[in-house]
């Protein structure tokens, strides 16, 4: 399993790179001021960073319990990304509608757009992260 410092590096690098990409793209696509999208992105990233850490910790524990390892196949990576973004979508929808002064439907469309971006981004980022920072091999059990 990953160490706490590795999980923190993962969560922070994920959000910093995403913010640098999503803020100007979101402002351009939705025709909103960079500052408004920037604040929504920053709040969303802050919430997502905490969710990222907790979600990955819980997911890895569940995967370890179910399979005996934390290696992720292509199908498991897909499930991992879908569940992560679905949970985040539910949490962020009310904030987006309130802050931008848009209907819940408009906020949902915006949130889905961001989720679509983050879904693809999370898949690619996590795949590359695992290549650059592989999961350490498990320690042998005592007596082995």
N, CA and C atoms as a LAMMPS dump frame, in Angstrom:
ITEM: TIMESTEP
0
ITEM: NUMBER OF ATOMS
432
ITEM: BOX BOUNDS ff ff ff
-5.0000000000000000e+02 5.0000000000000000e+02
-5.0000000000000000e+02 5.0000000000000000e+02
-5.0000000000000000e+02 5.0000000000000000e+02
ITEM: ATOMS id mol type element x y z
1 1 1 N 0.849 -1.183 0
2 1 2 C 0 0 0
3 1 3 C 0.896 1.248 0
4 2 1 N 0.301 2.346 -0.39
5 2 2 C 1.031 3.611 -0.444
6 2 3 C 1.164 4.222 0.952
7 3 1 N 2.239 4.986 1.137
8 3 2 C 2.47 5.676 2.408
9 3 3 C 1.608 6.938 2.469
10 4 1 N 1.489 7.498 3.645
11 4 2 C 0.734 8.739 3.811
12 4 3 C 1.36 9.861 2.995
13 5 1 N 2.681 9.977 3.02
14 5 2 C 3.33 11.059 2.254
15 5 3 C 3.117 10.867 0.749
16 6 1 N 3.116 9.63 0.286
17 6 2 C 2.86 9.37 -1.125
18 6 3 C 1.428 9.75 -1.478
19 7 1 N 0.475 9.445 -0.601
20 7 2 C -0.928 9.791 -0.852
21 7 3 C -1.112 11.315 -0.878
22 8 1 N -0.399 12.02 -0.017
23 8 2 C -0.489 13.487 0.001
24 8 3 C 0.115 14.057 -1.281
25 9 1 N 1.281 13.54 -1.71
26 9 2 C 1.896 13.981 -2.972
27 9 3 C 0.94 13.728 -4.133
28 10 1 N 0.305 12.575 -4.132
29 10 2 C -0.637 12.213 -5.185
30 10 3 C -1.799 13.197 -5.23
31 11 1 N -2.443 13.437 -4.093
32 11 2 C -3.624 14.301 -4.041
33 11 3 C -3.279 15.737 -4.44
34 12 1 N -2.182 16.264 -3.911
35 12 2 C -1.809 17.645 -4.219
36 12 3 C -1.397 17.819 -5.679
37 13 1 N -0.589 16.912 -6.19
38 13 2 C -0.158 17.051 -7.588
39 13 3 C -1.346 16.887 -8.543
40 14 1 N -2.266 15.996 -8.202
41 14 2 C -3.468 15.813 -9.011
42 14 3 C -4.23 17.128 -9.132
43 15 1 N -4.468 17.791 -8.006
44 15 2 C -5.279 19.008 -7.999
45 15 3 C -4.556 20.208 -8.596
46 16 1 N -3.277 20.348 -8.339
47 16 2 C -2.537 21.496 -8.876
48 16 3 C -2.499 21.454 -10.404
49 17 1 N -2.196 20.298 -10.956
50 17 2 C -2.149 20.169 -12.416
51 17 3 C -3.55 20.377 -12.997
52 18 1 N -4.563 19.809 -12.354
53 18 2 C -5.938 19.952 -12.845
54 18 3 C -6.371 21.415 -12.843
55 19 1 N -6.071 22.156 -11.778
56 19 2 C -6.445 23.576 -11.711
57 19 3 C -5.82 24.371 -12.847
58 20 1 N -4.574 24.066 -13.132
59 20 2 C -3.884 24.784 -14.209
60 20 3 C -4.535 24.517 -15.571
61 21 1 N -5.179 23.387 -15.708
62 21 2 C -5.843 23.052 -16.968
63 21 3 C -7.305 23.506 -16.997
64 22 1 N -8.05 23.239 -15.924
65 22 2 C -9.505 23.406 -15.949
66 22 3 C -9.953 24.866 -15.814
67 23 1 N -9.21 25.702 -15.139
68 23 2 C -9.654 27.082 -14.933
69 23 3 C -9.764 27.857 -16.249
70 24 1 N -8.71 27.928 -17.038
71 24 2 C -8.868 28.664 -18.3
72 24 3 C -9.822 27.97 -19.276
73 25 1 N -9.82 26.645 -19.291
74 25 2 C -10.744 25.928 -20.172
75 25 3 C -12.199 26.18 -19.791
76 26 1 N -12.49 26.118 -18.482
77 26 2 C -13.86 26.347 -18.005
78 26 3 C -14.337 27.764 -18.301
79 27 1 N -13.481 28.741 -18.083
80 27 2 C -13.848 30.136 -18.36
81 27 3 C -14.159 30.308 -19.846
82 28 1 N -13.35 29.718 -20.685
83 28 2 C -13.536 29.831 -22.131
84 28 3 C -14.807 29.107 -22.581
85 29 1 N -15 27.871 -22.14
86 29 2 C -16.148 27.07 -22.587
87 29 3 C -17.473 27.655 -22.103
88 30 1 N -17.541 28.105 -20.85
89 30 2 C -18.805 28.596 -20.292
90 30 3 C -18.98 30.101 -20.435
91 31 1 N -17.98 30.789 -20.982
92 31 2 C -18.085 32.218 -21.196
93 31 3 C -18.234 32.996 -19.899
94 32 1 N -17.585 32.537 -18.853
95 32 2 C -17.646 33.203 -17.55
96 32 3 C -16.287 33.811 -17.238
97 33 1 N -16.285 34.82 -16.383
98 33 2 C -15.005 35.426 -16.01
99 33 3 C -14.065 34.402 -15.373
100 34 1 N -12.798 34.549 -15.68
101 34 2 C -11.776 33.66 -15.143
102 34 3 C -11.83 33.602 -13.616
103 35 1 N -12.09 34.751 -12.98
104 35 2 C -12.148 34.8 -11.517
105 35 3 C -13.267 33.956 -10.934
106 36 1 N -14.45 33.983 -11.583
107 36 2 C -15.575 33.189 -11.082
108 36 3 C -15.298 31.696 -11.246
109 37 1 N -14.851 31.31 -12.417
110 37 2 C -14.517 29.901 -12.639
111 37 3 C -13.335 29.514 -11.762
112 38 1 N -12.398 30.432 -11.598
113 38 2 C -11.24 30.159 -10.747
114 38 3 C -11.638 29.863 -9.313
115 39 1 N -12.588 30.641 -8.769
116 39 2 C -13.025 30.39 -7.399
117 39 3 C -13.774 29.065 -7.298
118 40 1 N -14.666 28.815 -8.261
119 40 2 C -15.377 27.526 -8.272
120 40 3 C -14.358 26.387 -8.365
121 41 1 N -13.366 26.535 -9.233
122 41 2 C -12.34 25.502 -9.397
123 41 3 C -11.517 25.331 -8.12
124 42 1 N -11.17 26.448 -7.458
125 42 2 C -10.365 26.367 -6.238
126 42 3 C -11.136 25.695 -5.104
127 43 1 N -12.41 26.085 -4.925
128 43 2 C -13.228 25.447 -3.884
129 43 3 C -13.414 23.971 -4.223
130 44 1 N -13.716 23.708 -5.477
131 44 2 C -13.902 22.323 -5.911
132 44 3 C -12.625 21.51 -5.698
133 45 1 N -11.488 22.103 -6.015
134 45 2 C -10.209 21.405 -5.838
135 45 3 C -9.923 21.129 -4.373
136 46 1 N -10.275 22.087 -3.509
137 46 2 C -10.056 21.896 -2.075
138 46 3 C -10.904 20.734 -1.562
139 47 1 N -12.179 20.74 -1.936
140 47 2 C -13.063 19.64 -1.551
141 47 3 C -12.551 18.328 -2.162
142 48 1 N -12.172 18.388 -3.439
143 48 2 C -11.714 17.189 -4.138
144 48 3 C -10.417 16.642 -3.56
145 49 1 N -9.547 17.518 -3.061
146 49 2 C -8.288 17.045 -2.486
147 49 3 C -8.559 16.177 -1.258
148 50 1 N -9.42 16.654 -0.395
149 50 2 C -9.782 15.851 0.773
150 50 3 C -10.475 14.558 0.362
151 51 1 N -11.399 14.664 -0.596
152 51 2 C -12.115 13.484 -1.099
153 51 3 C -11.142 12.516 -1.768
154 52 1 N -10.185 13.054 -2.523
155 52 2 C -9.191 12.234 -3.207
156 52 3 C -8.422 11.375 -2.202
157 53 1 N -7.936 12.014 -1.16
158 53 2 C -7.165 11.281 -0.149
159 53 3 C -8.024 10.198 0.495
160 54 1 N -9.188 10.59 0.979
161 54 2 C -10.06 9.644 1.676
162 54 3 C -10.542 8.54 0.737
163 55 1 N -11 8.913 -0.438
164 55 2 C -11.525 7.946 -1.4
165 55 3 C -10.466 6.913 -1.783
166 56 1 N -9.25 7.36 -2.113
167 56 2 C -8.2 6.426 -2.509
168 56 3 C -7.785 5.515 -1.368
169 57 1 N -7.754 6.047 -0.162
170 57 2 C -7.44 5.217 1
171 57 3 C -8.503 4.129 1.176
172 58 1 N -9.783 4.53 1.148
173 58 2 C -10.875 3.564 1.305
174 58 3 C -10.913 2.569 0.14
175 59 1 N -10.719 3.067 -1.078
176 59 2 C -10.739 2.191 -2.252
177 59 3 C -9.628 1.152 -2.164
178 60 1 N -8.421 1.586 -1.81
179 60 2 C -7.296 0.647 -1.703
180 60 3 C -7.534 -0.388 -0.606
181 61 1 N -8.088 0.037 0.518
182 61 2 C -8.389 -0.925 1.596
183 61 3 C -9.434 -1.936 1.132
184 62 1 N -10.458 -1.454 0.444
185 62 2 C -11.493 -2.354 -0.065
186 62 3 C -10.897 -3.309 -1.107
187 63 1 N -10.077 -2.785 -2.002
188 63 2 C -9.45 -3.619 -3.022
189 63 3 C -8.538 -4.67 -2.382
190 64 1 N -7.783 -4.261 -1.385
191 64 2 C -6.895 -5.198 -0.679
192 64 3 C -7.721 -6.3 -0.016
193 65 1 N -8.808 -5.913 0.606
194 65 2 C -9.664 -6.885 1.302
195 65 3 C -10.309 -7.862 0.312
196 66 1 N -10.729 -7.332 -0.842
197 66 2 C -11.423 -8.174 -1.827
198 66 3 C -10.472 -9.034 -2.664
199 67 1 N -9.276 -8.484 -2.983
200 67 2 C -8.396 -9.182 -3.928
201 67 3 C -7.046 -9.578 -3.348
202 68 1 N -6.67 -9.009 -2.213
203 68 2 C -5.364 -9.308 -1.631
204 68 3 C -4.235 -8.455 -2.179
205 69 1 N -4.554 -7.479 -3.029
206 69 2 C -3.536 -6.569 -3.577
207 69 3 C -4.22 -5.258 -3.96
208 70 1 N -3.4 -4.268 -4.312
209 70 2 C -3.954 -2.971 -4.716
210 70 3 C -3.65 -2.645 -6.176
211 71 1 N -3.186 -3.62 -6.946
212 71 2 C -2.978 -3.392 -8.379
213 71 3 C -4.339 -3.195 -9.041
214 72 1 N -4.407 -2.253 -9.968
215 72 2 C -5.681 -1.918 -10.612
216 72 3 C -5.645 -2.287 -12.091
217 73 1 N -6.545 -3.159 -12.471
218 73 2 C -6.695 -3.503 -13.887
219 73 3 C -7.36 -2.323 -14.595
220 74 1 N -7.47 -2.42 -15.896
221 74 2 C -8.133 -1.38 -16.667
222 74 3 C -9.584 -1.213 -16.207
223 75 1 N -10.289 -2.304 -16.003
224 75 2 C -11.688 -2.244 -15.548
225 75 3 C -11.791 -1.625 -14.154
226 76 1 N -10.882 -1.975 -13.265
227 76 2 C -10.904 -1.418 -11.907
228 76 3 C -10.566 0.065 -11.949
229 77 1 N -9.647 0.468 -12.806
230 77 2 C -9.335 1.901 -12.95
231 77 3 C -10.553 2.675 -13.439
232 78 1 N -11.294 2.094 -14.354
233 78 2 C -12.495 2.738 -14.865
234 78 3 C -13.522 2.893 -13.749
235 79 1 N -13.779 1.827 -12.999
236 79 2 C -14.708 1.877 -11.863
237 79 3 C -14.234 2.897 -10.825
238 80 1 N -12.949 2.893 -10.549
239 80 2 C -12.344 3.818 -9.592
240 80 3 C -12.64 5.267 -9.986
241 81 1 N -12.419 5.603 -11.248
242 81 2 C -12.628 6.973 -11.731
243 81 3 C -14.112 7.351 -11.708
244 82 1 N -14.994 6.458 -12.135
245 82 2 C -16.437 6.737 -12.156
246 82 3 C -16.962 6.992 -10.745
247 83 1 N -16.612 6.131 -9.8
248 83 2 C -17.092 6.298 -8.422
249 83 3 C -16.55 7.574 -7.781
250 84 1 N -15.301 7.888 -8.049
251 84 2 C -14.709 9.111 -7.497
252 84 3 C -15.474 10.335 -7.989
253 85 1 N -15.655 10.431 -9.307
254 85 2 C -16.309 11.61 -9.879
255 85 3 C -17.786 11.684 -9.508
256 86 1 N -18.453 10.551 -9.421
257 86 2 C -19.863 10.541 -9.009
258 86 3 C -20.053 11.099 -7.613
259 87 1 N -19.207 10.695 -6.69
260 87 2 C -19.289 11.215 -5.323
261 87 3 C -19.012 12.701 -5.263
262 88 1 N -18.037 13.136 -6.019
263 88 2 C -17.692 14.556 -6.037
264 88 3 C -18.799 15.396 -6.674
265 89 1 N -19.421 14.882 -7.7
266 89 2 C -20.515 15.582 -8.37
267 89 3 C -21.654 15.883 -7.391
268 90 1 N -22.02 14.909 -6.599
269 90 2 C -23.103 15.072 -5.633
270 90 3 C -22.766 16.155 -4.604
271 91 1 N -21.542 16.204 -4.173
272 91 2 C -21.123 17.167 -3.155
273 91 3 C -21.047 18.588 -3.713
274 92 1 N -20.568 18.748 -4.947
275 92 2 C -20.303 20.084 -5.482
276 92 3 C -21.493 20.761 -6.149
277 93 1 N -22.492 20.02 -6.56
278 93 2 C -23.628 20.583 -7.293
279 93 3 C -24.28 21.772 -6.581
280 94 1 N -24.639 21.67 -5.312
281 94 2 C -25.286 22.822 -4.652
282 94 3 C -24.398 24.069 -4.619
283 95 1 N -23.11 23.884 -4.381
284 95 2 C -22.205 25.029 -4.33
285 95 3 C -22.134 25.742 -5.676
286 96 1 N -21.991 24.997 -6.749
287 96 2 C -21.877 25.599 -8.084
288 96 3 C -23.127 26.399 -8.424
289 97 1 N -24.301 25.817 -8.153
290 97 2 C -25.56 26.517 -8.445
291 97 3 C -25.653 27.807 -7.633
292 98 1 N -25.337 27.737 -6.364
293 98 2 C -25.44 28.899 -5.485
294 98 3 C -24.438 29.986 -5.891
295 99 1 N -23.159 29.633 -6.015
296 99 2 C -22.14 30.643 -6.244
297 99 3 C -22.287 31.327 -7.601
298 100 1 N -22.576 30.562 -8.624
299 100 2 C -22.686 31.15 -9.964
300 100 3 C -24.076 31.706 -10.24
301 101 1 N -25.027 31.482 -9.307
302 101 2 C -26.377 32.007 -9.482
303 101 3 C -27.082 31.397 -10.684
304 102 1 N -26.869 30.121 -10.881
305 102 2 C -27.501 29.43 -11.998
306 102 3 C -28.468 28.385 -11.449
307 103 1 N -29.341 27.895 -12.323
308 103 2 C -30.288 26.864 -11.901
309 103 3 C -29.536 25.574 -11.575
310 104 1 N -30.205 24.705 -10.869
311 104 2 C -29.604 23.41 -10.545
312 104 3 C -29.322 22.628 -11.834
313 105 1 N -30.2 22.782 -12.82
314 105 2 C -29.99 22.099 -14.106
315 105 3 C -28.729 22.636 -14.785
316 106 1 N -28.579 23.964 -14.827
317 106 2 C -27.371 24.552 -15.426
318 106 3 C -26.126 24.125 -14.654
319 107 1 N -26.232 24.141 -13.34
320 107 2 C -25.099 23.715 -12.514
321 107 3 C -24.773 22.251 -12.773
322 108 1 N -25.812 21.442 -12.963
323 108 2 C -25.613 20.02 -13.244
324 108 3 C -24.872 19.83 -14.564
325 109 1 N -25.264 20.586 -15.582
326 109 2 C -24.583 20.502 -16.883
327 109 3 C -23.124 20.929 -16.739
328 110 1 N -22.899 22.027 -16.004
329 110 2 C -21.528 22.484 -15.788
330 110 3 C -20.736 21.439 -15.014
331 111 1 N -21.357 20.925 -13.944
332 111 2 C -20.695 19.936 -13.105
333 111 3 C -20.396 18.671 -13.907
334 112 1 N -21.335 18.256 -14.76
335 112 2 C -21.09 17.089 -15.614
336 112 3 C -19.935 17.342 -16.572
337 113 1 N -19.859 18.57 -17.089
338 113 2 C -18.752 18.918 -17.986
339 113 3 C -17.42 18.821 -17.254
340 114 1 N -17.376 19.395 -16.056
341 114 2 C -16.155 19.301 -15.253
342 114 3 C -15.859 17.843 -14.908
343 115 1 N -16.911 17.102 -14.55
344 115 2 C -16.728 15.687 -14.201
345 115 3 C -16.196 14.899 -15.389
346 116 1 N -16.698 15.214 -16.596
347 116 2 C -16.195 14.544 -17.789
348 116 3 C -14.709 14.8 -17.986
349 117 1 N -14.321 16.06 -17.821
350 117 2 C -12.905 16.396 -17.909
351 117 3 C -12.117 15.623 -16.856
352 118 1 N -12.581 15.711 -15.607
353 118 2 C -11.86 15.08 -14.508
354 118 3 C -11.867 13.56 -14.604
355 119 1 N -12.907 12.993 -15.181
356 119 2 C -12.953 11.546 -15.357
357 119 3 C -11.796 11.094 -16.254
358 120 1 N -11.67 11.743 -17.398
359 120 2 C -10.565 11.41 -18.305
360 120 3 C -9.225 11.756 -17.66
361 121 1 N -9.164 12.922 -17.042
362 121 2 C -7.934 13.366 -16.399
363 121 3 C -7.522 12.413 -15.282
364 122 1 N -8.477 12.001 -14.427
365 122 2 C -8.171 11.096 -13.313
366 122 3 C -7.637 9.764 -13.825
367 123 1 N -8.249 9.271 -14.886
368 123 2 C -7.789 8.003 -15.451
369 123 3 C -6.337 8.118 -15.908
370 124 1 N -6.051 9.141 -16.705
371 124 2 C -4.699 9.319 -17.243
372 124 3 C -3.715 9.655 -16.128
373 125 1 N -4.081 10.584 -15.244
374 125 2 C -3.177 10.987 -14.172
375 125 3 C -2.807 9.792 -13.298
376 126 1 N -3.799 9.021 -12.867
377 126 2 C -3.525 7.895 -11.967
378 126 3 C -2.702 6.81 -12.65
379 127 1 N -2.942 6.597 -13.908
380 127 2 C -2.162 5.617 -14.655
381 127 3 C -0.701 6.065 -14.721
382 128 1 N -0.489 7.327 -15.094
383 128 2 C 0.876 7.853 -15.186
384 128 3 C 1.524 7.898 -13.807
385 129 1 N 0.763 8.298 -12.799
386 129 2 C 1.312 8.369 -11.435
387 129 3 C 1.815 6.989 -10.999
388 130 1 N 1.021 5.952 -11.277
389 130 2 C 1.433 4.597 -10.896
390 130 3 C 2.675 4.139 -11.66
391 131 1 N 2.861 4.642 -12.884
392 131 2 C 4.071 4.306 -13.636
393 131 3 C 5.29 5.036 -13.066
394 132 1 N 5.1 6.311 -12.716
395 132 2 C 6.201 7.12 -12.201
396 132 3 C 6.527 6.764 -10.749
397 133 1 N 5.49 6.518 -9.95
398 133 2 C 5.638 6.17 -8.532
399 133 3 C 4.935 4.837 -8.281
400 134 1 N 5.566 3.712 -8.637
401 134 2 C 4.901 2.412 -8.491
402 134 3 C 4.567 2.113 -7.018
403 135 1 N 3.522 1.324 -6.847
404 135 2 C 3.164 0.869 -5.496
405 135 3 C 4.28 -0.029 -5.005
406 136 1 N 4.786 0.235 -3.792
407 136 2 C 5.862 -0.603 -3.271
408 136 3 C 5.404 -2.06 -3.121
409 137 1 N 6.334 -2.964 -3.313
410 137 2 C 6.026 -4.378 -3.112
411 137 3 C 5.682 -4.61 -1.648
412 138 1 N 4.72 -5.496 -1.381
413 138 2 C 4.367 -5.75 0.016
414 138 3 C 5.53 -6.378 0.77
415 139 1 N 5.612 -6.056 2.043
416 139 2 C 6.661 -6.648 2.887
417 139 3 C 6.312 -8.103 3.137
418 140 1 N 7.321 -8.965 3.183
419 140 2 C 7.013 -10.373 3.463
420 140 3 C 6.463 -10.533 4.873
421 141 1 N 5.565 -11.488 5.001
422 141 2 C 4.992 -11.765 6.315
423 141 3 C 6.087 -12.318 7.231
424 142 1 N 5.949 -12.075 8.529
425 142 2 C 6.978 -12.614 9.455
426 142 3 C 7.123 -14.125 9.272
427 143 1 N 8.367 -14.573 9.249
428 143 2 C 8.646 -15.988 9.109
429 143 3 C 8.78 -16.444 7.67
430 144 1 N 8.64 -15.54 6.722
431 144 2 C 8.778 -15.94 5.304
432 144 3 C 10.189 -15.747 4.851
